[in-house]
Amino acid sequence: MAISSCYFDMTDSTQVKPQTQSLTKDTWASPQTDRLSEVDTLELAQALAERLAIAPNDWHRLKSNRPARAGEQIAAALVYLLKNQPQEALPRLQQATGWLDRSISAPPCPSHGNH
């Protein structure tokens, strides 16, 4: 199964052109991923979401880490998408985009509001 990934060619500053790179199963193939072929896709996504979720004891350290916050949201969105709940996936993808494009910032600490 091929997946199209769109990115933009920024080499010509007068014109931004979308470029499409074909992503296939072989793009990420490795001996480690071969053994995962027997695991359900939803289970894999849930395991990834669990791995990328920021634990309460890591909140202060990672609350402003944009890649960590975006990854957490993208993984959660993938779980909802695989559960056929795109209405739940979309806001998480939008939030991930906000972390990456710097349009959102970390909220105050949930336990005491000012860290």
C-alpha positions in Angstrom: 0.0 0.0 0.0 1.5 3.4 -1.0 0.8 6.5 1.0 1.4 9.9 -0.5 3.2 12.4 1.6 3.1 16.0 0.5 5.9 18.4 1.3 6.8 21.8 -0.2 9.8 22.6 -2.4 11.2 25.9 -0.8 14.3 26.1 -3.2 12.5 28.6 -5.4 11.4 31.6 -3.3 9.1 33.0 -6.0 6.9 29.9 -6.1 6.0 27.3 -3.5 5.4 24.0 -5.3 3.9 20.9 -3.5 6.0 17.8 -4.0 4.7 14.3 -3.5 6.9 11.5 -2.3 5.5 8.0 -2.5 5.7 6.2 0.8 5.5 2.4 0.7 5.7 -0.3 3.2 9.4 -0.6 2.2 10.0 3.0 3.3 10.1 1.8 7.0 10.9 -1.8 6.6 13.4 -3.3 9.0 14.0 -6.7 10.7 12.4 -5.3 13.8 9.1 -4.3 12.1 8.8 -7.7 10.4 7.9 -9.3 13.8 5.2 -6.7 14.3 3.2 -7.9 11.2 1.2 -10.2 13.4 0.0 -7.5 15.7 -3.2 -5.7 15.0 -2.8 -2.1 13.6 -5.0 -0.6 16.3 -3.0 -2.3 19.0 0.2 -0.9 17.5 -1.3 2.6 17.4 -2.5 2.3 21.0 0.9 1.1 22.1 2.5 4.1 20.3 0.1 6.5 21.9 0.8 5.1 25.3 4.5 5.3 24.7 4.3 8.9 23.5 1.9 10.1 26.2 3.5 12.5 28.6 3.3 11.1 32.1 2.3 13.4 35.0 5.8 13.1 36.5 7.3 14.3 33.2 5.0 17.2 32.7 7.3 20.0 33.8 10.2 18.6 31.8 8.2 18.1 28.6 5.4 20.6 28.7 7.1 22.9 26.2 8.8 20.2 24.1 7.1 20.8 20.8 8.1 17.5 19.1 7.0 15.5 22.2 3.7 17.4 22.4 3.0 17.0 18.7 3.9 13.3 18.8 1.6 12.7 21.7 -1.3 14.4 19.8 -0.5 12.6 16.4 -0.4 9.2 18.1 -3.8 9.9 19.8 -5.2 11.1 16.5 -4.1 7.9 14.8 -5.9 5.8 17.4 -9.1 7.7 16.8 -8.7 7.5 13.0 -8.3 3.7 13.2 -11.4 3.5 15.4 -13.2 5.3 12.6 -13.7 8.4 14.7 -12.3 11.2 12.4 -14.2 13.9 14.4 -12.0 13.0 17.3 -8.8 12.7 15.3 -9.0 16.1 13.6 -8.7 18.4 16.6 -5.7 16.4 17.8 -4.1 16.7 14.4 -4.8 20.4 14.5 -3.3 20.7 17.9 -0.2 18.8 16.8 0.1 21.3 13.9 -0.1 24.1 16.4 2.8 22.7 18.4 4.9 22.3 15.3 4.1 25.7 13.7 4.5 27.4 17.1 0.9 28.8 17.1 0.2 27.3 20.6 2.2 27.2 23.8 2.2 25.1 26.9 -0.6 25.9 29.4 0.2 26.5 33.0 1.0 23.5 35.2 -2.2 21.6 36.0 -1.3 20.9 39.6 -0.4 24.4 40.7 -1.0 26.7 37.8 2.2 28.7 37.5 5.1 26.4 36.4 
